[in-house]
């Protein structure tokens, strides 16, 4: 049986990493001001994480 490394990311850490990277990229591509970018990045980060958690929660009862 293969052993998982201690440095492997969990699914939740992967979602957080994805949300941060994509939110910052979208903010820099679509907004010009510093405040606009910050607010957009924050809202999109929260949206990515909340939607991912909601989808995971909705799919939890279904078997693999």
Secondary structure in CASP SS format (residue, H / E / C, confidence):
PFRMAT SS
TARGET T0000
AUTHOR 0000-0000-0000
METHOD secondary structure of the structure
MODEL  1
X C 1.00
X C 1.00
X C 1.00
X C 1.00
X C 1.00
X C 1.00
X C 1.00
X C 1.00
X C 1.00
X C 1.00
X H 1.00
X H 1.00
X H 1.00
X H 1.00
X H 1.00
X H 1.00
X H 1.00
X H 1.00
X H 1.00
X H 1.00
X H 1.00
X H 1.00
X H 1.00
X H 1.00
X H 1.00
X H 1.00
X H 1.00
X H 1.00
X H 1.00
X H 1.00
X C 1.00
X C 1.00
X C 1.00
X H 1.00
X H 1.00
X H 1.00
X H 1.00
X H 1.00
X H 1.00
X H 1.00
X H 1.00
X H 1.00
X H 1.00
X H 1.00
X H 1.00
X H 1.00
X H 1.00
X H 1.00
X H 1.00
X H 1.00
X H 1.00
X H 1.00
X H 1.00
X H 1.00
X H 1.00
X H 1.00
X H 1.00
X H 1.00
X H 1.00
X C 1.00
X C 1.00
X C 1.00
X C 1.00
X C 1.00
END
